[in-house]
Amino acid sequence: MELVRLAEDCGFDWAYTYDSHILWQEGCVLVTAAAVQTERIGLGFCVTNPGTREPTVTASFHATLNSIIPGRVVVMIGRGDSARRTIGLQPVKIAEFEAATALIRDMANGRPVTWNGKEIALEWAQGQPRIPVWVAGYGPRALAVAGRQADGVVIQLADPDIVDWIMGQARVAAEAGGRAPLELAPVVCAPVSIGDDMAAARDTVRWFPAMVSNHVVDLLKRYDQSMLPESLTSYLARREFYDYSDHSRQGAKHGEFVDDETCDRFCILGTIEDHIAKLRELEAHGVEQFNIYLMTGNREGILRAYGEHIIPLFKGGG
Protein backbone atom coordinates (compact mmCIF):
# COMPACT_ATOMS: atom_id res chain seq x y z
CA MET A 1 0.00 0.00 0.00
CA GLU A 2 2.87 2.35 0.79
CA LEU A 3 4.48 1.65 -2.58
CA VAL A 4 1.24 2.36 -4.47
CA ARG A 5 0.73 5.64 -2.62
CA LEU A 6 4.34 6.60 -3.30
CA ALA A 7 3.95 5.70 -6.98
CA GLU A 8 0.92 7.99 -7.19
CA ASP A 9 2.84 10.80 -5.49
CA CYS A 10 5.72 10.30 -7.95
CA GLY A 11 3.45 10.73 -10.97
CA PHE A 12 2.91 7.14 -12.08
CA ASP A 13 -0.41 6.55 -13.88
CA TRP A 14 -0.89 2.84 -13.11
CA ALA A 15 -0.05 0.31 -10.39
CA TYR A 16 -0.51 -3.44 -10.63
CA THR A 17 -0.02 -6.58 -8.59
CA TYR A 18 0.33 -10.21 -9.61
CA ASP A 19 -2.70 -12.48 -9.39
CA SER A 20 -0.84 -15.54 -8.11
CA HIS A 21 -2.46 -16.46 -4.82
CA ILE A 22 0.01 -19.11 -3.60
CA LEU A 23 3.26 -17.22 -4.19
CA TRP A 24 1.83 -13.86 -3.04
CA GLN A 25 -1.08 -12.60 -1.00
CA GLU A 26 -4.60 -12.51 -2.46
CA GLY A 27 -4.57 -9.81 -5.13
CA CYS A 28 -8.21 -8.68 -5.01
CA VAL A 29 -7.77 -7.63 -1.40
CA LEU A 30 -4.60 -5.68 -2.17
CA VAL A 31 -6.01 -3.92 -5.24
CA THR A 32 -9.17 -2.93 -3.36
CA ALA A 33 -7.16 -1.65 -0.40
CA ALA A 34 -5.03 0.41 -2.79
CA ALA A 35 -8.15 1.80 -4.44
CA VAL A 36 -9.51 3.33 -1.25
CA GLN A 37 -6.12 4.77 -0.26
CA THR A 38 -5.40 6.61 -3.54
CA GLU A 39 -7.02 9.35 -5.55
CA ARG A 40 -5.74 9.20 -9.13
CA ILE A 41 -3.66 6.15 -9.99
CA GLY A 42 -5.20 3.35 -12.08
CA LEU A 43 -5.21 -0.19 -10.73
CA GLY A 44 -5.40 -3.79 -11.89
CA PHE A 45 -3.60 -7.11 -12.14
CA CYS A 46 -0.56 -7.81 -14.26
CA VAL A 47 -2.03 -10.31 -14.94
CA THR A 48 -5.10 -12.31 -13.94
CA ASN A 49 -6.24 -15.49 -15.68
CA PRO A 50 -9.57 -17.23 -16.36
CA GLY A 51 -8.54 -20.51 -14.76
CA THR A 52 -8.05 -19.80 -11.06
CA ARG A 53 -10.85 -17.22 -11.00
CA GLU A 54 -14.09 -18.11 -12.76
CA PRO A 55 -14.55 -15.48 -15.53
CA THR A 56 -17.86 -14.06 -14.28
CA VAL A 57 -16.22 -13.48 -10.89
CA THR A 58 -13.35 -11.63 -12.56
CA ALA A 59 -15.80 -9.50 -14.55
CA SER A 60 -17.81 -8.66 -11.45
CA PHE A 61 -14.70 -7.80 -9.45
CA HIS A 62 -13.40 -5.34 -12.03
CA ALA A 63 -16.85 -3.80 -12.55
CA THR A 64 -17.26 -3.39 -8.79
CA LEU A 65 -13.83 -1.79 -8.52
CA ASN A 66 -14.82 0.52 -11.38
CA SER A 67 -17.85 1.66 -9.36
CA ILE A 68 -15.52 2.59 -6.48
CA ILE A 69 -12.81 4.28 -8.57
CA PRO A 70 -14.52 5.10 -11.89
CA GLY A 71 -12.24 5.16 -14.90
CA ARG A 72 -9.21 3.89 -13.00
CA VAL A 73 -9.55 0.16 -13.74
CA VAL A 74 -8.06 -2.10 -16.40
CA VAL A 75 -8.33 -5.85 -17.03
CA MET A 76 -5.00 -7.49 -17.87
CA ILE A 77 -5.34 -11.20 -18.56
CA GLY A 78 -3.21 -14.15 -19.62
CA ARG A 79 -3.62 -17.91 -19.79
CA GLY A 80 -2.23 -18.46 -16.28
CA ASP A 81 1.36 -19.33 -15.42
CA SER A 82 2.47 -19.35 -11.79
CA ALA A 83 -1.09 -19.09 -10.44
CA ARG A 84 -1.98 -22.32 -12.25
CA ARG A 85 1.27 -24.29 -12.11
CA THR A 86 1.68 -23.88 -8.34
CA ILE A 87 -1.60 -25.73 -7.83
CA GLY A 88 -0.78 -28.49 -10.31
CA LEU A 89 -2.64 -27.12 -13.35
CA GLN A 90 -1.50 -26.06 -16.80
CA PRO A 91 -2.34 -22.72 -18.46
CA VAL A 92 -5.86 -22.69 -19.88
CA LYS A 93 -6.28 -23.71 -23.51
CA ILE A 94 -6.46 -21.01 -26.16
CA ALA A 95 -10.13 -21.50 -27.05
CA GLU A 96 -11.15 -21.30 -23.39
CA PHE A 97 -8.91 -18.27 -22.94
CA GLU A 98 -10.46 -16.40 -25.85
CA ALA A 99 -14.03 -17.16 -24.80
CA ALA A 100 -13.32 -16.03 -21.24
CA THR A 101 -11.54 -12.86 -22.36
CA ALA A 102 -14.47 -11.85 -24.56
CA LEU A 103 -16.93 -12.57 -21.75
CA ILE A 104 -14.95 -10.57 -19.16
CA ARG A 105 -14.59 -7.63 -21.57
CA ASP A 106 -18.32 -7.45 -22.27
CA MET A 107 -19.66 -8.38 -18.86
CA ALA A 108 -17.39 -6.02 -16.90
CA ASN A 109 -18.61 -3.21 -19.13
CA GLY A 110 -22.26 -3.90 -18.45
CA ARG A 111 -23.12 -5.70 -21.69
CA PRO A 112 -25.25 -8.87 -21.62
CA VAL A 113 -23.45 -12.16 -22.31
CA THR A 114 -24.29 -15.83 -22.71
CA TRP A 115 -22.28 -18.14 -20.46
CA ASN A 116 -22.89 -21.85 -19.93
CA GLY A 117 -26.06 -21.47 -21.97
CA LYS A 118 -27.46 -18.80 -19.67
CA GLU A 119 -27.97 -15.11 -20.49
CA ILE A 120 -26.52 -12.91 -17.74
CA ALA A 121 -25.67 -9.24 -17.24
CA LEU A 122 -24.29 -6.93 -14.58
CA GLU A 123 -27.08 -4.40 -14.93
CA TRP A 124 -25.59 -2.26 -12.19
CA ALA A 125 -22.39 -1.88 -14.25
CA GLN A 126 -24.13 -0.20 -17.17
CA GLY A 127 -23.19 3.45 -17.67
CA GLN A 128 -19.85 3.19 -15.87
CA PRO A 129 -16.61 4.34 -17.55
CA ARG A 130 -15.34 1.76 -20.02
CA ILE A 131 -12.82 -0.79 -18.67
CA PRO A 132 -10.11 -1.61 -21.25
CA VAL A 133 -8.84 -5.16 -21.66
CA TRP A 134 -5.19 -6.05 -22.31
CA VAL A 135 -4.03 -9.56 -23.22
CA ALA A 136 -0.63 -11.01 -22.25
CA GLY A 137 1.08 -13.47 -24.55
CA TYR A 138 4.15 -14.42 -26.55
CA GLY A 139 3.00 -17.02 -29.07
CA PRO A 140 1.09 -16.46 -32.32
CA ARG A 141 -2.17 -18.03 -31.11
CA ALA A 142 -2.33 -16.07 -27.84
CA LEU A 143 -1.37 -12.89 -29.70
CA ALA A 144 -4.15 -13.56 -32.19
CA VAL A 145 -6.58 -13.52 -29.25
CA ALA A 146 -5.21 -10.09 -28.32
CA GLY A 147 -5.73 -8.91 -31.89
CA ARG A 148 -9.32 -10.13 -31.99
CA GLN A 149 -10.47 -9.28 -28.46
CA ALA A 150 -8.28 -6.74 -26.68
CA ASP A 151 -7.29 -3.09 -26.57
CA GLY A 152 -3.62 -3.97 -26.36
CA VAL A 153 -0.89 -6.47 -25.59
CA VAL A 154 0.99 -6.94 -22.31
CA ILE A 155 4.62 -7.66 -23.26
CA GLN A 156 6.98 -8.93 -20.57
CA LEU A 157 10.31 -7.69 -21.93
CA ALA A 158 11.81 -4.41 -23.13
CA ASP A 159 13.52 -5.53 -26.34
CA PRO A 160 12.21 -3.22 -29.11
CA ASP A 161 12.72 -5.78 -31.87
CA ILE A 162 10.72 -8.44 -30.04
CA VAL A 163 8.07 -5.83 -29.20
CA ASP A 164 7.74 -5.16 -32.93
CA TRP A 165 7.38 -8.88 -33.71
CA ILE A 166 4.77 -9.40 -30.99
CA MET A 167 2.72 -6.40 -32.07
CA GLY A 168 2.98 -7.51 -35.69
CA GLN A 169 1.47 -10.89 -34.82
CA ALA A 170 -1.39 -9.29 -32.87
CA ARG A 171 -2.10 -6.64 -35.51
CA VAL A 172 -2.35 -9.19 -38.33
CA ALA A 173 -5.12 -10.91 -36.35
CA ALA A 174 -6.77 -7.56 -35.58
CA GLU A 175 -6.87 -6.63 -39.25
CA ALA A 176 -8.16 -10.07 -40.24
CA GLY A 177 -10.97 -9.56 -37.74
CA GLY A 178 -11.95 -6.22 -39.21
CA ARG A 179 -10.38 -4.15 -36.46
CA ALA A 180 -8.01 -1.20 -36.82
CA PRO A 181 -4.58 -2.79 -36.21
CA LEU A 182 -2.80 0.38 -35.19
CA GLU A 183 -5.30 0.98 -32.40
CA LEU A 184 -3.85 -2.09 -30.66
CA ALA A 185 -1.21 -0.79 -28.25
CA PRO A 186 1.68 -2.41 -26.33
CA VAL A 187 2.28 -2.25 -22.59
CA VAL A 188 5.91 -3.17 -21.94
CA CYS A 189 6.79 -4.64 -18.54
CA ALA A 190 10.31 -5.23 -17.19
CA PRO A 191 12.45 -4.73 -14.08
CA VAL A 192 14.85 -1.80 -13.91
CA SER A 193 18.02 -0.94 -12.00
CA ILE A 194 19.49 2.53 -11.64
CA GLY A 195 23.23 3.08 -11.22
CA ASP A 196 26.54 2.83 -13.02
CA ASP A 197 27.52 -0.63 -11.69
CA MET A 198 26.25 -2.71 -14.59
CA ALA A 199 27.51 -6.02 -13.19
CA ALA A 200 25.49 -5.55 -10.02
CA ALA A 201 22.47 -4.35 -11.98
CA ARG A 202 22.47 -7.42 -14.21
CA ASP A 203 22.67 -9.72 -11.21
CA THR A 204 19.54 -8.17 -9.76
CA VAL A 205 17.47 -8.89 -12.88
CA ARG A 206 18.62 -12.31 -14.13
CA TRP A 207 15.44 -13.80 -12.67
CA PHE A 208 13.42 -11.92 -15.28
CA PRO A 209 14.76 -13.38 -18.56
CA ALA A 210 14.62 -16.74 -16.74
CA MET A 211 10.91 -16.14 -16.10
CA VAL A 212 10.39 -15.22 -19.75
CA SER A 213 12.28 -18.36 -20.79
CA ASN A 214 9.66 -20.51 -19.11
CA HIS A 215 7.04 -19.10 -21.47
CA VAL A 216 9.33 -19.51 -24.47
CA VAL A 217 10.01 -23.17 -23.60
CA ASP A 218 6.25 -23.72 -23.72
CA LEU A 219 6.10 -22.05 -27.12
CA LEU A 220 8.81 -24.32 -28.49
CA LYS A 221 6.65 -27.32 -27.60
CA ARG A 222 4.00 -25.99 -30.00
CA TYR A 223 5.87 -24.04 -32.68
CA ASP A 224 8.93 -24.67 -34.77
CA GLN A 225 11.76 -22.42 -33.59
CA SER A 226 11.88 -20.80 -37.03
CA MET A 227 8.43 -19.32 -36.36
CA LEU A 228 9.74 -17.30 -33.40
CA PRO A 229 12.30 -14.46 -33.42
CA GLU A 230 15.86 -15.61 -32.72
CA SER A 231 16.24 -12.82 -30.17
CA LEU A 232 13.52 -14.51 -28.10
CA THR A 233 14.89 -18.06 -28.27
CA SER A 234 18.68 -17.94 -28.65
CA TYR A 235 19.51 -17.53 -24.96
CA LEU A 236 17.64 -20.71 -23.99
CA ALA A 237 20.54 -22.96 -25.01
CA ARG A 238 22.08 -22.54 -21.54
CA ARG A 239 18.82 -23.03 -19.58
CA GLU A 240 18.76 -26.02 -17.25
CA PHE A 241 15.67 -25.74 -15.00
CA TYR A 242 13.01 -23.46 -13.53
CA ASP A 243 11.80 -23.50 -9.92
CA TYR A 244 8.37 -21.94 -9.37
CA SER A 245 9.02 -21.60 -5.65
CA ASP A 246 11.49 -18.86 -6.69
CA HIS A 247 9.25 -17.40 -9.42
CA SER A 248 10.00 -13.71 -10.03
CA ARG A 249 12.44 -13.52 -7.13
CA GLN A 250 15.75 -11.70 -7.20
CA GLY A 251 18.69 -14.09 -6.84
CA ALA A 252 16.73 -17.15 -8.02
CA LYS A 253 19.23 -19.89 -8.87
CA HIS A 254 17.41 -20.74 -12.08
CA GLY A 255 18.42 -17.32 -13.41
CA GLU A 256 22.15 -17.96 -13.31
CA PHE A 257 22.19 -19.13 -16.95
CA VAL A 258 21.04 -15.73 -18.25
CA ASP A 259 23.85 -13.83 -20.01
CA ASP A 260 24.59 -10.12 -19.65
CA GLU A 261 23.44 -9.24 -23.16
CA THR A 262 19.98 -10.71 -22.55
CA CYS A 263 19.67 -8.76 -19.28
CA ASP A 264 20.47 -5.56 -21.18
CA ARG A 265 17.95 -6.31 -23.94
CA PHE A 266 15.05 -7.47 -21.75
CA CYS A 267 15.38 -4.89 -18.94
CA ILE A 268 16.29 -1.23 -18.44
CA LEU A 269 19.62 -0.85 -16.65
CA GLY A 270 22.21 1.85 -16.04
CA THR A 271 22.20 5.54 -15.32
CA ILE A 272 19.19 7.86 -15.50
CA GLU A 273 20.40 8.86 -18.96
CA ASP A 274 20.49 5.18 -20.00
CA HIS A 275 16.90 4.75 -18.83
CA ILE A 276 15.73 7.79 -20.73
CA ALA A 277 17.46 6.60 -23.89
CA LYS A 278 15.91 3.11 -23.69
CA LEU A 279 12.46 4.53 -22.99
CA ARG A 280 12.81 6.88 -25.97
CA GLU A 281 13.72 3.88 -28.11
CA LEU A 282 10.65 1.99 -26.92
CA GLU A 283 8.54 5.09 -27.51
CA ALA A 284 9.80 5.19 -31.11
CA HIS A 285 8.48 1.64 -31.47
CA GLY A 286 4.97 2.67 -30.39
CA VAL A 287 5.19 1.98 -26.66
CA GLU A 288 3.11 4.44 -24.63
CA GLN A 289 3.14 2.65 -21.27
CA PHE A 290 6.11 1.12 -19.48
CA ASN A 291 5.43 -0.92 -16.35
CA ILE A 292 8.30 -1.42 -13.87
CA TYR A 293 8.47 -4.85 -12.27
CA LEU A 294 9.36 -3.50 -8.86
CA MET A 295 10.84 -6.61 -7.25
CA THR A 296 14.51 -5.64 -7.28
CA GLY A 297 16.80 -3.17 -5.57
CA ASN A 298 15.72 -0.05 -3.72
CA ARG A 299 12.04 0.05 -4.67
CA GLU A 300 11.30 3.40 -3.07
CA GLY A 301 14.44 4.86 -4.61
CA ILE A 302 13.45 3.64 -8.08
CA LEU A 303 10.00 5.22 -7.78
CA ARG A 304 11.42 8.52 -6.57
CA ALA A 305 14.11 8.59 -9.25
CA TYR A 306 11.54 8.01 -11.97
CA GLY A 307 9.23 10.60 -10.44
CA GLU A 308 11.95 13.23 -10.23
CA HIS A 309 14.06 12.64 -13.33
CA ILE A 310 12.16 10.58 -15.90
CA ILE A 311 8.37 10.88 -15.76
CA PRO A 312 8.38 14.70 -16.16
CA LEU A 313 10.31 14.38 -19.42
CA PHE A 314 7.66 12.13 -20.96
CA LYS A 315 4.54 13.68 -19.44
CA GLY A 316 5.77 17.21 -20.05
CA GLY A 317 6.72 16.59 -23.66
CA GLY A 318 10.42 17.21 -22.97
N, C-alpha and C positions, 0 to 999 in steps of 0.2 A: 504493500500500500504506500509505503514511503517512497519507493522508487517511482511509482506511477505519478504521485503528486509532484515529485521532483521533475519528472519528465515534462509534465504539464507546465510547470514553472519555467523550464528551460526552453519552451517553445515547440516541443514535439507535438505532432497532430494526432498520433495514434499510439496506443499501448496494447500489447497482446500478452497472453499467457498460453502455454501448451495446454492441450486437453488430453493428458495422459495420466489417468487417475491413480495408477500404481506407483509410478516413479515420482510424481509430484502430487501436491494437494488438489482436492476437487476444484476444477477450474470455474464452474458456474458460481460458486461461493465467492471466489476471489474477484472475478469480473464484476459481480454485483456489488461487492464491497467497494471496489474502486469507483464504480459508477456514482455512488452516493457521497464519495469523498472528493470528487473533482467537479469542475464546472465546464470544461471545454473539450478536453481530450476525447477522441474516439476510442472505442473499446471492442475487443472481440478475442477469438481464439486464433492462434497460428500453429496448428489448425485443429478443427474438430473432425469427426468422421461419422458416417452413418451406420457404423457397426456396433460401437459400444454405447451410443445413444440412439434410441429409436428416432427416426427422422421427424415424426410429428412433435416429439418432445423438443428436439433441437429447434424446430421452427417456432414453437410456442415460447421457448426461452428467449430467443432473439427478439421476437415480437414484443414480449413483456419488457425486456430491457429497453427496447425502443420507445415504449410508453413512459419509461422512467427518465431516459435521457434521449429525447427525440433527435433523430438525425445524427447520432453519435455511435451508431452500431453498424458493424459489418459481419457478414458470414464468410469465414475462410474455411474451406473444407477439402480434405483429401480422403484417400481410401483407407487410411488407418495403418500406422506403422507401430510405434512403441506401445500405443494404447491397446492395440490388438495382440501383438506378439507376446507381451508380458502376461497375458492371460491365456496363452496357448492357442490363439486364433490367427489366421492369416488376414491380410488386407482384403476388403470386400471386393467382389468381382466387378468388372467394369460396368456391366449392364445394371447391376444393383446400384452402383455408385451414381450412374447417370440419372436413373429414375429418382433416387433419393435427393440428389442435388436439385433437380427440377421441382420436386415437391417442396423442399425447404424454401427455395427461392419464391415460389408462388404463395405458399401458405403463410410464411413469415410476413409477406406483404399484403395479407388480407384477401388474397384471391382464393376462390373455391378450388378444391382439388378432389381427385378420386384416388383413394388409397385402400388397398385390400378390398376393392369392390364397393367401397362406401364413400359417398360424397360428404366431405367435411369442409369446414371453413372456420377461421378465427374471425368472427364477425367484429369483435372488439378491436381488431388490428386494422380495420379499414380506415383510410384517411390519415394514417400515420405517415411520417416521412419514409421515403423508399429506403429499404435496406439493400445495399449491393451485395453480390455474391462473387467470391474469388475462389478459383479452383487451384489446388496444388498438384503438380505432377511433373514427371520427367519424360515419360514414354509417349510415343505417338498416340496411343489409344486414350490415355488419360488426358492428354493435351487436346485431343479432339473433343472430349467432353467439355473442356473449358471453352473451346471455340463455339460449341453449340449452345451452351447453357449459361455461361458466366460473363461477368463484367471484366474480368481480368485473370491473370495467372500469377500464382504465388511461386516464386523461383528461389530455391534455397542455394544460392551461390552468386558471387559477384563477378563472374567472368563475362565480359561483354559479348564475346563471340558465342558462348553457349546461350546467353540470354537471347541473342538474335535467332539462333536455331530453334529454341523452345518457342519463341513467339511466332516464328514462321510456321511451325507445325500447327499451333493453335489457330492462327489466322487463316490458313488454308481451310480448316474445318469450318470456321466462322463464315467464310465466303461461300463455301459449298452449301451451307445452311441458310443462305440468303441474308446473312448479317453483315454489317459494315466491319471489315477486318481490322481497320486501324482504330476503331473504338475500343478494341480489346487492349488492355493496358497491363504492363508487368509491375508486380511488387517484388523487389529484390531483397532477400533476407540473408544476412551473414554476420558473423562476429567481427569485431574490430579491436585494434590495439593501438594506442597512441604512445609514441616515443621513438627515439632514434636507435634503440637496441633491437635490431631486427631479429637476431637469434632468439632473444627472449620472447619477442612478440609471436614469432612462428610457433614456439613451443606452447604458447597459451591457446592456440587455435587448431592444433593438429586434430583434435577430436572432431572438428567440423567436416573437413573433407572425408574423414573416416565415416561419419554419419551419412554423408551423401553417397559414399561408396556402397553402403548397404542397399540403397535404392537402385543404384546402377547394376549391382550384382543381380537383383531381381529382374531388371530389364533384359540382361544378357541371357536369362533363361527363356525369354519370350521372343527376342529379336536377334537377328544376326548382327554382329558387332559393326558391320559395314553400314548399318542403318542408323547408327548413333555417331555423334561427332567424336573424333579421336581425342579432343581435349577433355571429353567427359569420361573416357574409358581408359586412357593410356596409363594412368597412375595406379590402376588396380593390379598390375602385374606383381606388385610387392605385398599385396594384402594377404593376410593369413587368417584372421578371425574377426568377429565382432561380438561384443559382450553387452547385451541390453541392460544389464545392471549398472553399466557405466555410460548409458546413452546420454549424449550431449553433456558430458562432464569433462571439465578441463583436467588434463593429465591422464585421461583414459589410456590404458596400455594398448588398446587396439588401434590407437592413432599413431603409434610410433613409426608405422610404415610410410606415413605421408611425407613427401619430399617438400623442400622449401619452396620450389617453384609453384607447386599446387597450392600451398598456403597463400602465396602472394596473389595467385589468380582468383581463388575462391573467396578471399576475405579482403578487408581493407586494413592495411598495416602501415606504420611509419609515423612521420610527423604530421602535424595539422595540414601542412602544405600537401603532403602525400595524399591525405584523405580528400582534400578538396579536389585535387587533380583526378583521383579515381572516380569520385562522385560526378565530376564534370564529364568524364568519359562515359559513365553509365547514362547520364542525362542525354548525351548525344546519341545514345542508342534507344532513346524513348522511355527511359525509366523516370517516373515522376515521384515514386515513393521508395525510400530505402529504409528497411527495418533492421535495426541492430539486434542481433542475438546477444543479450546482455548477461552472458554466463561467465565471462572471463575478466580478470584484472580488477581494477578499481572502478566498480560500476557507477558510483556516484561521480567520480572524476570524469568518466567518459561522458555522462549526461551533461555535466557542467561545461566540459570542453566543447561539446557540440553546440550547446546553447549559446556559449559566448563567442565562439570563433567560426562556426560552420553554418548553422541554421540561418543566421541573419544574411549571409551571402546569397543563399538560395531563395529565401522568402522575400528579401528586399530587392531582388533582381540584380545584385552586385556580381 
